[in-house]
Amino acid sequence: MLTLEKFEEASELVKRVTNPTKLIFSDYLSEQCGAKVYLKPENMQYTGAYKIRGAYYKISTLTQEERDRGLITASAGNHAQGVAFAAKKFGCRATIVMPTVTPLIKVNRTKSYGADVVLYGDVYDDAYNYACELAEKNGYTFVHPFNDLDVAAGQGTITMEIVQELPTVDYIVVPVGGGGLITGVATLAKMLNPKIKVIGVEPAEAASMTAALQAGEVVELDSANTIADGTAVKAVGDKIFPYVQENVDRMLLVEDDELIGAFLDMVENHKMIVENSGLLSVAALKQIDCKGKKVVCILSGGNMDVITMSSIVQHGLIQRDRIFSVSVLLPDKPGELVQVAKTIADEQGNVIKLEHNQFVSTNRNAAVELRITMEAFGTEHKKKILDALEQKGFRPKLISAKLY
C-alpha cells in the first residue's frame, strides 16, 4: 500500500541523493495561460531526471541479500541512470538493459556510474522482456522502472516538495510513460489536499495510460513511436494502475510537433535543456483552462543528446517560420544575385545559406536556379520578404528548408 508514512520516509531518504529543485516561476508561460505557472526542474537532478528518487528509495527497501545478488533493470535511459547511481551508493552491482535506440548520452552516463549496460530491442518493452530473462537466469534482483509501489513512493516525493514550497497549488501537470511518476505524485497530492488537480500528459503516439483508463484495465499498444523516447511505453504497470484510476483527474495527449515548439520555448525563455518527455507537461498547458490558478509543470528530465537537440532546434525554427528556403530562377548574367540579396536585405532578412544550380535548364541564359535559406523573425516577417521578392519579379517558390 502507498501510505502517508511511506511517502514521508521516502522524502527523508531521497534527500541523501537529490539536488534541491526549487520551483521556478515562468513569466512567459504565465502570460500565455493567464495563470501562475511554475516549473519543477527535475532535469537539474544529478542524474538529469527524477528517476533517482524511486530507484534510491526502492533499493533502500531491499534486504542485503537481495542487493548482494546484483540488481537488474530495463530502461529507456533515465531510470537506468537512477538505478546505476543508487546502486553505486549502496555498493552493489547493477546491470541495465536499454533499447538499442537509446540516446548515446544516456548510455554513456549509465556506464559512468559503474553499471554494466546491455543494448537490446527497439523499444522499452523489448529491453524489459530480455532483462526479465537475465534476472531469471542469473538470480538478479529486478528493480522495475514504474510498476512498483516503492518506486512510485520515491517518485511521489516530488509532490511533498511542491506542496511544502507552494501549499496553495491548484494543478500539478505530470509527464506519463509507464505510470510510476504520476502514481506517486497524484496519490500523495490527494492525501495532502484532495482539491489539487493532477493532470497526466502522454505522447499521442504512445498513449498507453489513456488507453488503459478508457478500457478500465491495462492494455498493450501495437506501437509506441514518438520523439519522447522516455515515455515510449506500450503498456503501463498493472500494480500502479488502480492508483491512477483513483487519483488522476485527467489525461491529455500531445503531438510530437508540439514538443518541438516547447523545446524552443524552454531554451529561449528559461535557458534550460529539457528532453522531449520532460516537456509533455509544458506542451499540454494550452489544453488546460487554468486562468487565475497556480500550476506546477514537472520537467521530468533533461538527458538529450546533442544530435537530437540540433535536429529539434532546426525543426522548431522551420516550424515557426524563423528559417525558410525559397527557389528563384534568374538569367545567368552578372548583377542578378546582387538584386536578390538587396531585396532580402531591405526587408531585414538574413541569408544563411545559398545554393547556385546552373543546370536547372539547358538554356542557361534563360534561367539558373538560386536556392536561398534565410532567417526571419516569424510568419509575418517571412511573408514580407516573400512579397518583396514577388514585387521585384523574382517569383519565389517555397521549398523544404535544411540548415545542414
C-alpha positions in Angstrom: 0.0 0.0 0.0 1.0 3.6 -0.6 0.7 5.3 2.8 1.5 8.8 4.0 4.1 7.2 6.3 5.8 5.6 3.3 5.9 8.9 1.4 7.3 10.6 4.5 10.0 8.0 4.9 10.9 8.2 1.2 11.0 12.0 1.3 13.6 11.9 4.1 15.7 9.2 2.4 15.9 10.7 -1.1 17.4 13.9 0.3 20.6 12.0 0.5 20.9 11.8 -3.3 18.8 14.6 -4.8 19.5 18.2 -5.6 17.0 20.7 -4.3 14.8 21.5 -7.4 13.1 24.7 -6.2 10.1 25.8 -8.2 10.8 28.3 -11.0 8.1 30.9 -11.8 7.7 31.3 -15.5 6.7 34.8 -16.6 6.5 33.6 -20.2 4.1 30.6 -19.6 2.1 32.5 -17.0 1.4 35.3 -19.5 0.4 32.8 -22.2 -2.0 30.9 -19.8 -3.3 33.7 -17.7 -2.2 31.7 -14.7 0.7 31.5 -12.3 2.8 28.8 -13.9 5.8 27.2 -12.0 8.3 24.7 -13.2 9.6 21.8 -11.1 13.0 21.3 -12.8 13.8 17.6 -12.2 16.1 17.9 -15.3 18.5 19.6 -12.8 19.0 16.4 -10.8 22.5 15.0 -10.7 21.5 12.1 -13.0 19.4 14.5 -15.2 16.0 13.2 -14.2 13.6 12.5 -11.3 14.2 8.7 -11.6 16.9 8.8 -8.9 14.2 9.2 -6.3 12.3 6.0 -7.0 15.5 4.0 -7.7 17.2 5.0 -4.4 14.1 4.5 -2.3 13.4 1.1 -3.8 17.0 -0.1 -3.2 16.8 1.2 0.3 13.9 -1.2 1.0 15.8 -4.3 -0.3 17.5 -6.7 2.1 21.2 -7.0 2.0 20.8 -10.5 0.4 18.7 -9.0 -2.4 21.4 -6.3 -3.0 24.2 -8.8 -2.9 22.6 -10.8 -5.8 23.1 -7.8 -8.0 20.4 -5.6 -9.5 19.0 -5.5 -12.9 16.5 -3.2 -14.7 15.3 -2.2 -18.1 15.1 1.5 -19.1 15.0 3.9 -21.9 17.6 5.8 -20.1 16.7 7.9 -17.0 15.7 5.0 -14.7 18.9 3.3 -15.9 21.0 6.2 -14.6 19.0 6.4 -11.4 19.5 2.7 -10.6 23.2 2.8 -11.6 23.8 5.8 -9.4 21.8 4.4 -6.5 23.4 1.0 -6.8 26.8 2.7 -6.6 25.8 4.5 -3.4 24.7 1.2 -1.8 27.8 -0.6 -3.1 26.1 -3.2 -5.2 26.4 -4.3 -8.9 23.8 -3.2 -11.5 23.1 -4.5 -15.0 20.9 -2.2 -17.2 19.2 -3.4 -20.4 18.4 -0.5 -22.7 16.8 -0.3 -26.1 19.3 -0.1 -29.0 17.9 3.4 -29.9 18.6 4.9 -26.5 20.5 8.3 -26.9 24.2 7.9 -26.5 24.4 10.4 -23.7 22.1 8.2 -21.6 24.1 5.0 -22.4 27.5 6.7 -21.5 26.2 8.3 -18.4 24.8 5.0 -17.1 28.2 3.3 -17.7 29.9 6.1 -15.9 28.2 5.2 -12.7 29.7 1.7 -12.9 26.8 -0.3 -14.3 27.0 -2.9 -17.0 24.9 -1.9 -20.0 23.3 -4.3 -22.4 21.6 -2.9 -25.5 18.6 -4.9 -26.7 15.5 -4.4 -28.8 13.9 -1.4 -30.4 11.6 -0.2 -27.6 11.5 -0.4 -23.8 9.2 -3.4 -23.8 11.8 -5.5 -25.8 14.5 -4.5 -23.3 12.2 -5.3 -20.4 11.5 -8.8 -21.6 15.2 -9.5 -22.0 16.0 -8.1 -18.6 13.5 -10.5 -17.1 15.2 -13.4 -18.8 18.6 -12.3 -17.5 17.1 -11.9 -14.0 15.7 -15.4 -14.0 18.9 -16.9 -15.4 21.3 -15.1 -13.1 19.3 -14.6 -10.0 19.4 -10.8 -10.1 17.0 -8.6 -8.1 14.8 -6.7 -10.6 14.2 -3.0 -10.0 11.2 -2.1 -12.1 11.2 1.4 -13.6 7.5 2.1 -12.9 5.4 -1.0 -11.9 6.5 -1.0 -8.3 4.8 0.8 -5.3 8.2 1.5 -3.6 9.5 3.1 -6.8 6.2 5.2 -7.1 6.6 6.3 -3.4 10.1 7.6 -4.2 8.8 9.5 -7.2 6.0 10.9 -5.1 8.5 12.8 -3.0 8.2 15.5 -5.7 4.7 16.3 -4.5 6.0 16.6 -0.9 8.4 19.3 -2.1 5.9 21.1 -4.3 3.3 21.3 -1.5 5.8 22.4 1.1 7.0 25.2 -1.3 3.6 26.1 -2.8 0.8 25.0 -0.4 -1.9 26.6 -2.5 -1.0 24.8 -5.7 -4.2 24.1 -7.8 -2.8 21.9 -10.7 0.2 19.6 -11.0 0.9 18.6 -14.6 2.8 15.3 -15.0 4.5 13.5 -17.9 3.3 9.9 -18.2 5.2 6.9 -19.5 4.7 3.7 -17.6 2.9 5.5 -14.8 5.2 5.4 -11.8 5.7 9.1 -11.6 2.1 10.1 -11.8 1.1 7.3 -9.4 3.3 8.7 -6.7 2.6 12.4 -7.4 -1.2 12.0 -7.6 -1.6 9.7 -4.7 0.3 11.9 -2.3 -1.3 15.0 -3.7 -4.8 13.7 -2.9 -3.6 12.6 0.6 -2.2 16.1 1.4 -5.0 18.1 -0.3 -7.8 16.4 -2.3 -8.6 19.7 -4.0 -5.3 19.6 -6.0 -6.0 18.6 -9.6 -3.4 16.2 -11.1 -3.3 16.0 -14.9 -1.2 13.5 -16.8 0.2 14.0 -20.2 1.2 11.4 -22.8 2.6 11.5 -26.3 -0.3 11.0 -28.7 1.6 8.1 -30.4 2.3 6.3 -27.1 -0.9 6.8 -25.1 -0.8 3.6 -23.1 -2.3 5.2 -19.9 -5.1 6.8 -21.8 -5.9 3.5 -23.5 -5.9 1.7 -20.1 -8.2 4.2 -18.5 -10.6 4.0 -21.4 -10.6 0.2 -21.2 -10.7 0.0 -17.5 -7.7 -2.2 -17.5 -4.1 -2.3 -18.7 -3.9 -2.8 -22.5 -0.8 -3.1 -24.8 -0.4 -0.7 -27.7 0.7 -2.1 -31.1 3.5 0.5 -31.1 4.9 3.4 -29.2 6.6 5.6 -31.8 7.4 9.1 -30.5 10.3 11.5 -30.2 9.5 11.5 -26.4 11.6 8.3 -26.0 11.5 8.3 -22.2 7.7 7.8 -22.3 7.6 5.4 -25.2 5.9 2.6 -23.3 3.4 0.2 -24.9 1.7 -0.9 -21.6 1.5 0.8 -18.2 2.1 -1.0 -14.9 -0.8 -3.1 -13.5 0.3 -2.6 -9.9 0.2 1.2 -10.1 -2.8 1.4 -12.4 -5.5 1.3 -9.7 -3.9 4.4 -8.0 -4.0 6.3 -11.3 -7.7 5.4 -11.7 -8.5 6.7 -8.3 -6.3 9.8 -8.1 -5.6 11.3 -11.5 -8.2 13.8 -12.6 -7.5 14.0 -16.4 -5.2 12.7 -19.1 -4.1 14.8 -22.1 -2.3 13.9 -25.3 0.4 15.9 -27.0 1.7 15.6 -30.6 5.4 15.4 -31.3 5.3 18.7 -33.2 4.1 20.4 -30.1 7.1 19.1 -28.1 9.4 20.7 -30.7 7.9 24.1 -30.1 8.0 23.6 -26.3 11.8 22.8 -26.5 12.4 26.1 -28.2 10.4 28.0 -25.6 12.3 26.3 -22.8 15.7 27.1 -24.3 14.9 30.7 -25.3 12.9 31.8 -22.3 14.3 29.7 -19.5 17.8 28.8 -20.7 17.2 25.1 -19.8 17.6 21.9 -21.8 14.6 19.6 -21.2 14.2 16.3 -23.0 11.1 15.7 -25.1 9.4 13.5 -22.5 10.1 16.1 -19.8 8.3 18.8 -22.0 5.0 17.0 -22.1 3.7 19.0 -19.1 4.6 22.3 -20.7 3.3 21.4 -24.2 -0.1 20.5 -22.6 -0.7 23.8 -20.9 -2.6 25.2 -23.9 -5.2 22.5 -23.4 -5.9 23.4 -19.7 -8.3 26.1 -18.7 -6.2 27.3 -15.7 -6.8 31.1 -15.7 -6.1 32.5 -12.3 -4.8 29.2 -11.0 -1.4 28.1 -9.6 0.0 25.4 -11.9 3.2 23.4 -11.5 4.6 21.6 -14.5 7.0 18.8 -13.7 10.0 18.8 -16.1 10.9 15.2 -15.6 14.3 15.0 -17.3 17.0 16.7 -19.4 19.0 13.9 -20.9 19.1 14.8 -24.5 22.0 14.0 -26.9 23.4 16.9 -28.9 22.5 15.4 -32.3 18.8 15.1 -31.3 19.0 18.6 -29.8 20.3 20.1 -33.1 17.6 18.3 -35.0 14.9 19.6 -32.7 16.2 23.2 -32.9 16.3 23.1 -36.7 12.8 21.7 -37.0 11.5 24.2 -34.4 12.9 27.1 -36.3 11.4 25.9 -39.5 8.1 25.1 -37.8 7.8 28.7 -36.6 8.9 30.3 -39.9 12.1 31.6 -38.5 14.0 29.6 -41.0 12.7 29.1 -44.6 14.1 28.4 -48.1 13.0 29.7 -51.5 13.9 28.9 -55.0 14.2 31.7 -57.6 15.0 31.4 -61.3 17.4 34.0 -62.7 19.0 34.8 -66.0 22.7 33.8 -65.9 24.2 37.2 -66.0 26.2 39.5 -63.7 24.2 41.5 -61.1 21.2 39.3 -60.7 22.3 37.8 -57.4 23.0 41.2 -56.0 19.5 42.3 -56.8 18.0 39.3 -54.9 20.3 39.9 -52.0 19.4 43.6 -51.8 15.7 42.8 -51.9 16.1 40.4 -48.9 18.4 42.8 -47.0 16.0 45.7 -47.5 13.4 43.6 -45.6 15.9 42.7 -42.9 16.1 39.1 -43.9 19.3 37.3 -43.1 20.7 34.9 -45.7 22.3 31.8 -44.0 22.8 29.5 -47.0 23.0 29.8 -50.8 23.0 27.1 -53.5 23.5 28.0 -57.2 22.4 25.4 -59.7 23.4 26.3 -63.3 22.0 23.0 -64.7 18.3 23.6 -63.9 17.8 24.4 -67.6 19.6 23.6 -70.9 19.4 27.3 -71.7 21.5 29.0 -69.0 20.7 32.4 -70.4 17.0 31.7 -69.8 17.4 30.6 -66.2 19.7 29.3 -63.4 18.3 28.3 -60.0 19.2 30.1 -56.8 18.2 28.3 -53.6 18.2 30.7 -50.6 17.8 29.7 -46.9 17.2 32.6 -44.7 16.3 33.7 -41.2 13.2 35.7 -40.3 11.5 36.9 -37.1 8.4 34.7 -37.7 5.5 34.2 -40.0 4.6 37.9 -40.7 8.3 38.7 -41.5 8.6 35.7 -43.8 5.5 36.9 -45.7 7.0 40.4 -46.1 10.2 39.0 -47.6 8.3 36.8 -50.0 6.0 39.7 -51.0 9.1 41.9 -51.7 10.7 39.2 -53.9 7.4 38.8 -55.8 7.1 42.5 -56.4 10.6 42.6 -57.8 9.6 39.9 -60.3 11.7 37.0 -58.8 8.7 34.7 -58.3 10.0 32.9 -55.2 8.9 29.3 -54.7 9.0 27.9 -51.2 11.0 24.7 -50.8 11.9 22.4 -47.9 14.4 24.2 -45.6 17.6 22.4 -44.5 20.3 24.0 -42.4 22.8 21.2 -42.8 
